[in-house]
Every structure is written in C-alpha cells, then in structure tokens.
Amino acid sequence: MEQQFDAVLTGSDTDVNGIVTGNNEIYEFNALDESLQLTIAKDANGHWARIAGSEPYFSGWVDQLAEQIQAETK
C-alpha cells in the first residue's frame, strides 16, 4: 500500500521540505521547490541505502529520511 507524508531534510543553508511517497520497499522524497529528489530502499542486509536521486546530495540525508519513514510507518 502506498503511503505519503511530509518530511524535512537538513540542507546546507536551510531545511528542505518535501513529500515522501512509497511503500515498505522503496521511498521517494521530492522537495516542494523541486530542488531535491532522493529515493532510498533497504539493501540485502536491511540497511537503508540511496538508490537514486539528484546531485549533489548529503549522505546524512539517507539516515534522516530513514528515521522519518520509520516514525511514520510504526
């Protein structure tokens, strides 16, 4: 079942507000201002990993997004 919720990632200058859509396998963050796109999924070991997205990106965004996904899917 597809889910959708608001999320915020910490940018270099300001926070990046966006919408996350996804399910239990793949989640995609799209910034409201279209400045950032990030898609993450769990790897074979169960760790969240970036599978697609815009450049440049901060590696910490994967962890930030994963925390928000876990909070929303409890």
C-alpha positions as CSV (number, residue, x, y, z in Angstrom):
1,M,0.0,0.0,0.0
2,E,1.4,3.4,-1.0
3,Q,1.9,6.0,1.7
4,Q,2.5,9.7,1.5
5,F,3.7,12.1,4.2
6,D,5.6,15.3,4.8
7,A,9.3,15.2,5.6
8,V,12.1,17.6,6.1
9,L,15.8,17.1,5.3
10,T,18.6,19.4,6.6
11,G,20.1,21.3,3.7
12,S,23.4,23.2,3.7
13,D,21.7,26.6,4.1
14,T,18.1,25.8,5.1
15,D,15.8,22.9,5.7
16,V,14.4,21.2,2.6
17,N,10.7,20.5,2.9
18,G,9.1,17.8,0.8
19,I,6.7,14.9,0.3
20,V,7.6,11.2,0.7
21,T,5.8,8.6,-1.2
22,G,6.4,4.9,-1.0
23,N,5.7,1.6,0.5
24,N,7.6,-1.0,2.6
25,E,10.3,-1.4,-0.1
26,I,11.1,1.9,-1.8
27,Y,10.6,5.5,-0.6
28,E,11.0,8.7,-2.7
29,F,11.5,12.2,-1.3
30,N,10.6,15.1,-3.6
31,A,11.3,18.7,-2.4
32,L,8.4,21.1,-2.6
33,D,10.6,23.5,-4.5
34,E,11.9,20.7,-6.8
35,S,15.5,21.3,-5.7
36,L,16.0,17.7,-4.4
37,Q,14.9,14.2,-5.2
38,L,16.0,11.2,-3.2
39,T,15.0,7.5,-3.4
40,I,16.0,5.0,-0.7
41,A,15.4,1.4,0.0
42,K,16.7,-1.3,2.3
43,D,19.6,-3.3,0.9
44,A,20.1,-7.1,1.3
45,N,21.4,-6.6,4.8
46,G,18.4,-4.5,5.9
47,H,20.3,-1.2,5.9
48,W,18.8,1.9,4.2
49,A,20.7,2.9,1.0
50,R,20.3,5.6,-1.6
51,I,19.2,4.0,-4.9
52,A,18.6,7.2,-7.0
53,G,18.4,10.9,-6.7
54,S,19.6,14.3,-7.6
55,E,23.2,15.5,-7.2
56,P,24.7,16.8,-5.1
57,Y,23.4,15.2,-2.0
58,F,24.4,14.7,1.6
59,S,25.0,11.2,2.7
60,G,23.3,12.0,6.0
61,W,20.0,12.5,4.2
62,V,19.6,8.7,3.9
63,D,19.7,8.4,7.7
64,Q,17.4,11.4,8.2
65,L,14.8,10.1,5.7
66,A,15.0,6.6,7.1
67,E,14.3,7.9,10.6
68,Q,11.2,9.8,9.4
69,I,10.0,6.7,7.4
70,Q,10.3,4.5,10.5
71,A,8.4,7.1,12.6
72,E,5.6,7.3,10.0
73,T,5.3,3.6,9.5
74,K,5.1,2.5,13.1
